[in-house]
């Protein structure tokens, strides 16, 4: 069994850039520092297909700062992965070059790998069969059904049964449909129908229904924080919080009739996420309804944990 080592992981999403520094063994992740910045890498990308110069500079500077902090904290290796916006952008090389100038050249990972890492991270402290992990991002949503077996001799084994990354996310849906402030009823209805049409391709192919749904990343944690009216945010209260389908629908309805300025003052919601939270709530609400379960567990353990465990076990490659 490999010894514990201090590692760092940087997750570069369409909306948020995040850092985790942790002491990692084969089966445990002990957090040292967790940071995030809402950097909106995908701002305007849905229409243009390119990452803006401002967004590239903003994210690259954030990554550079995260990398320096990780090294100062003693991280022996740093891994950085970029997901949906970078995957789809025609000028991804310019983005990678700007990051490399800051000391980190991220890897752009495929949606299927992103889904598998999200599942590994979300089920880090869970076990059971027919677990559905939902990761609502800014550009895509990862849906993974699988099981986790805990064996005294073999340790934890995560078995993925069916995983998909679908190009449905909070930034993408906002830029395609939600233009008014607040969104009109027609815009919300059209967005909901579009999301349902795209998620149906996944749920229609499931051979078994999930027994539990686990939701990770900023949309889910923000909605839990809103329900708890957290000010300031408390990850210990958010992790493991059970958000019912009925309450999720109520929150989505409340958010959709607020102006952007009103959402910015809402306890539990970061102002920088207020512009995309309605769309994120639509995606999560739709996934929960299609999963056929009554509620979702919200988890702070996400793709960052999956990245850490993969790097420690030798499956990932340091990028800084």
Secondary structure, DSSP 8 states (H G I E B T S, - for coil): ----EEEEEEEE-SSEEEEEEEEE-SS-EEEEEEEEEE--TTTTHHHHSS--HHHHHHHHHHHHHHHHHHHHTT-SEEEEEE-HHHHH-TTHHHHHHHHHHTT---EE--HHHHHHHHHHHHTTT--EEEEEEEEE-SS-EEEEEEEEEEETTTEEEEEEEEEEEES--HHHHHHHH--SSS--HHHHHHHHHHHHHHHHHHHTT-SS--SEEEEESHHHHHHHHHHHT-SS--HHHHTTEEEEHHHHHHHHHHHHTS-HHHHHTSTTS-GGGTTTHHHHHHHHHHHHHHHT-SEEEEES--HHHHHHHHHHTT-S----
